[in-house]
Amino acid sequence: DRYQRRADILNRGFSGYNSGWFLKFAATDEGKADLFDHEGVRLVTIFFGANDASDPVQNERQHVPLETYTSNIKEIVALARSHFGQDVSIILISPPPVCHEGRLRFQKERYKDKATGKLERTLELSGKYAEGVKEVANELGLPFLDLWTKMQFTLSGKRENWRDYLSDGLHLSSSGNKFLGESLIEMIDQMLPDLSVKPCPDSGNINSSSVCLSIKRKAPWHDEIDHAQPDKIFKGL
């Protein structure tokens, strides 16, 4: 709703992918068309690491070594800039934390007697990959949303309910997705003010009458339309 009548949000999430598999898809004709055949892109968010940070023994299939992961993130940034322009805004997002209890509970519920009882992802590993992508953001001078830290801690200390943000110890729950969305909006407001949507100057609400410095709204406001001469306002658009 924040960008209604201003911008479309294109979600390109790939369930189960790691950063390497994404790059392989991005190199195909289908991938190029799906990912990059868009005009007027102003902001790209890059959110990888939860699968890359899998344990190399317990989940060799999805695991990506840390150095390869950070190199892949740099390559994805370069791809975004090459297709959308050097001035496109980019936000890097760390993988979320991992709740060990949630992962083991999910494992038992899904695999029953075949559950190994061994963690294929850990809080420690996800933290290392979060630190890795943070270093990439610092090196490239990009805004960085440290979801790993922000979900677990507030300015005053430990966030006791952070595990509620994860549906199975790994994937974001409904409240976790809301937390991520609100955190992104907060970061845009603070670090990318030209892309920030401000409340409507009359009502103070975030709605179609809100204000954004660099993204124009689409279509006239309803109160600008003369009901007796509705064609007038639309001429020249």
RABELPE-V452065 format. One record per residue. N is the residue number from 1. OMEGA is omega in whole degrees, -180 to 180 (none if undefined). D_FIRST is the distance of its C-alpha to the first C-alpha in Angstrom with 1 decimal. Layout:
BEGIN
N|OMEGA|D_FIRST + N|OMEGA|D_FIRST
END
This chain:
BEGIN
1|-176|0.0 + 2|-176|3.8 + 3|180|5.5 + 4|-179|5.1 + 5|176|8.9 + 6|-175|9.9 + 7|174|9.9 + 8|177|10.1 + 9|-180|10.0 + 10|-179|13.6 + 11|179|14.7 + 12|176|18.5 + 13|-179|19.6 + 14|-176|23.3 + 15|176|24.5 + 16|-177|27.9 + 17|164|28.1 + 18|-175|29.5 + 19|180|29.2 + 20|179|32.4 + 21|178|31.5 + 22|-179|28.3 + 23|178|30.5 + 24|176|32.9 + 25|-178|30.2 + 26|-179|28.9 + 27|-180|32.5 + 28|177|32.8 + 29|179|32.2 + 30|-180|29.6 + 31|180|27.8 + 32|-180|28.0 + 33|-176|26.5 + 34|-173|23.7 + 35|-167|22.8 + 36|-178|23.8 + 37|-178|24.0 + 38|-179|20.8 + 39|174|21.0 + 40|180|19.2 + 41|-177|17.9 + 42|-175|17.1 + 43|176|16.3 + 44|172|17.8 + 45|-178|17.7 + 46|-169|20.9 + 47|178|21.2 + 48|173|24.7 + 49|-177|27.6 + 50|178|27.4 + 51|177|29.7 + 52|-175|31.6 + 53|176|32.6 + 54|177|34.3 + 55|-175|37.9 + 56|179|40.2 + 57|-176|42.7 + 58|179|40.7 + 59|-179|38.0 + 60|-174|39.7 + 61|-176|37.8 + 62|-177|34.4 + 63|173|35.8 + 64|178|35.6 + 65|-174|37.8 + 66|-179|36.1 + 67|178|37.6 + 68|178|36.5 + 69|-178|33.0 + 70|176|32.7 + 71|179|34.3 + 72|179|31.8 + 73|177|28.9 + 74|180|30.6 + 75|178|31.1 + 76|176|27.5 + 77|-180|26.6 + 78|178|29.4 + 79|180|28.2 + 80|-179|24.7 + 81|-178|26.5 + 82|-178|29.0 + 83|-174|26.6 + 84|178|23.8 + 85|-178|26.1 + 86|-177|27.5 + 87|180|24.9 + 88|177|21.8 + 89|-178|20.1 + 90|175|20.6 + 91|174|19.8 + 92|-178|22.2 + 93|179|21.3 + 94|171|24.3 + 95|178|25.0 + 96|174|24.3 + 97|178|27.4 + 98|176|29.5 + 99|-176|30.7 + 100|-179|34.2 + 101|180|34.7 + 102|179|31.6 + 103|-179|32.8 + 104|178|36.2 + 105|178|35.1 + 106|-179|33.0 + 107|-180|36.0 + 108|-179|38.3 + 109|-176|36.0 + 110|-172|35.6 + 111|177|39.0 + 112|-176|41.2 + 113|-179|44.7 + 114|179|43.9 + 115|-177|41.6 + 116|-175|43.1 + 117|179|42.0 + 118|-178|41.3 + 119|176|38.0 + 120|175|36.7 + 121|-179|34.1 + 122|177|34.6 + 123|-179|32.9 + 124|180|35.5 + 125|-180|34.9 + 126|177|31.1 + 127|178|31.8 + 128|-180|34.1 + 129|174|31.5 + 130|178|28.9 + 131|179|31.6 + 132|-180|32.4 + 133|174|28.9 + 134|178|28.9 + 135|177|32.1 + 136|179|30.7 + 137|179|27.9 + 138|-179|30.6 + 139|-177|32.9 + 140|-180|30.4 + 141|-177|28.8 + 142|173|25.3 + 143|-176|22.6 + 144|175|23.1 + 145|-178|21.0 + 146|-177|23.8 + 147|-179|22.2 + 148|-180|25.7 + 149|-174|26.7 + 150|179|23.5 + 151|-175|23.2 + 152|-172|26.9 + 153|169|27.5 + 154|178|26.4 + 155|-177|28.2 + 156|178|30.7 + 157|-176|31.5 + 158|175|30.8 + 159|-171|27.6 + 160|-174|29.3 + 161|-173|26.5 + 162|-180|25.4 + 163|178|26.8 + 164|180|24.4 + 165|-177|21.7 + 166|-176|23.7 + 167|-177|24.3 + 168|-178|27.7 + 169|-178|28.5 + 170|-177|26.7 + 171|-178|23.5 + 172|173|20.4 + 173|177|19.9 + 174|180|16.8 + 175|178|17.2 + 176|176|18.0 + 177|177|14.9 + 178|179|12.9 + 179|179|15.4 + 180|-180|15.1 + 181|-180|11.3 + 182|179|12.0 + 183|177|15.1 + 184|179|13.7 + 185|179|11.4 + 186|180|14.7 + 187|178|16.7 + 188|179|14.9 + 189|-174|15.2 + 190|-170|18.9 + 191|179|20.1 + 192|-172|18.1 + 193|179|17.7 + 194|-180|17.6 + 195|-178|14.3 + 196|177|12.9 + 197|-179|10.4 + 198|180|12.4 + 199|176|11.9 + 200|-177|13.1 + 201|-179|16.9 + 202|-175|17.8 + 203|-176|15.8 + 204|-178|14.7 + 205|171|11.2 + 206|-178|7.9 + 207|-177|7.1 + 208|178|8.3 + 209|178|11.5 + 210|-173|10.6 + 211|174|13.1 + 212|-173|13.4 + 213|-170|17.1 + 214|178|17.2 + 215|-177|14.4 + 216|177|15.1 + 217|-180|12.8 + 218|176|13.9 + 219|179|16.1 + 220|172|17.6 + 221|-176|16.2 + 222|-178|17.7 + 223|174|20.1 + 224|-176|21.5 + 225|176|22.8 + 226|-175|26.4 + 227|180|26.9 + 228|179|30.5 + 229|-175|29.9 + 230|-179|26.5 + 231|-173|27.8 + 232|-175|28.4 + 233|-175|24.9 + 234|178|24.2 + 235|177|27.5 + 236|179|27.3 + 237|none|23.7
END
